[in-house]
Amino acid sequence: MTSPLLSVHDLRVSFFTEAGPARAVDGVSFTVHAGETVALVGESGCGKTLTALSLLRLMPTGARLAPTSRVEFDGADILTMPERALRSLRGDRIAMIFQEPMTALNPVLTVGDQVAEVVRVHTALSGRDAWTRAVDMLALVGIPDAAARAQQYPHELSGGMRQRVMIAMALILEPALVIADEPTTALDVTIQAQILELLRAMRERSGMALLLITHDLGVVAEMASRVLVMYAGEVVEESPVELLFSAPGHPYTEGLLAAVPTLDTSRERLRTIPGTVPPPTDWPAGCRFRERCAHAWDRCASDAPPLVQLGPAHRVRCHLVQEPERRRT
Ligand code: SF4
């Protein structure tokens, strides 16, 4: 197999809070290959977004990366490279789509100028050609009457349209890797389908890799080849997508899948996972999921389960791997 495009090794991000140190991302490792879509799933507060931000050193103020953490992109060490080199990598070879387009767009520039600016900064195209390319890209992400819309300011557009402007900015240079955090959550289903189709087409055309952070398992099923499930700052399961849906290995993954709405009317009520994700200052000892797990026993309170390799690209962090007879039916 070829070397991965992105390789994340033992990513650890912590904060110091009044309640003590918070290990918000705690030893996350994974790879993404060219042309691959890897999904990062889990509830809010599991560390998905912070993981994504840390990959490009965009963590919030006060966050601290462990010196042993490593993030390599195409062989280059992102966590130690000079800020200038990193800035040129961002937006050119790696792009990120954020959840909140209003804070990421400049309010005093038209959206067309902002998309064209990306092209002007990173290519030798003239201002006019960059503008034409920007309008074409805005049309591709489903903005109607793109030439007129390009002349408007962010506040003149709806939230869904601003999100599409962000997506246009991220994709216009055909980056090698796109990190997308809930890219389609704010969009209606038709536009969502159009954006996902565009991402798929770009993946096929240019071999773009996609790290997709989402809570929407429908999008995961449609887009991803591999899935990482995060809980309380750790990866609790990594699995090829078909296996994740057909035979999830971790009770948390099972819970997430059981909470997905289906058209199956025999299921009276959607099952939800009891309880909530504990705060990062208060991860329980042993297994961090144990307070919410229907299968927990003594060992789960005393021993932290390791991430065990079960098959090619399938890893699970649960003591049931060694003691399957403990599983309650
Ligand atoms: Fe549940 Fe124990 Fe597995 Fe944790 S280690 S998920 S508590 S069975």
Boltz pocket constraint, residues with backbone or C-beta under 6 A from the ligand:
constraints:
  - pocket:
      binder: B
      contacts: [[A, 250], [A, 251], [A, 252], [A, 287], [A, 288], [A, 289], [A, 290], [A, 291], [A, 293], [A, 294], [A, 295], [A, 296], [A, 297], [A, 300], [A, 305], [A, 317], [A, 318], [A, 319], [A, 320]]
      max_distance: 6.0
